[in-house]
Amino acid sequence: HVMYDCARSINPAVDLGQVEGAFIMGLGYFLSEDATTAPDGTLLAKSTWSYKPPGPSDIPLSMRVDLLENPSFARGTLSSKAS
């Protein structure tokens, strides 16, 4: 279960999709990608031929994502943290 604080969501469907995608990419980075770097931090893998990001079969069958209810962020446009 992932709880996300985006303040007031302008488009909840887009925000949920962004959270799901970010979670899966982060999970893939730490568990399955072999992204090797040079001593200066330069990524040595130039494409997905060198490493494999998560694919559709890597996504959990059940994944709950909720947006925090009644958040407040007065500085953002329409109270959104996306602005």
Secondary structure as GFF3:
##gff-version 3
##sequence-region A 1 83
A	DSSP	beta_strand	2	4	.	.	.	ID=ss1
A	DSSP	alpha_helix	12	31	.	.	.	ID=ss2
A	DSSP	three_ten_helix	56	58	.	.	.	ID=ss3
A	DSSP	beta_strand	65	67	.	.	.	ID=ss4
A	DSSP	three_ten_helix	77	79	.	.	.	ID=ss5
###
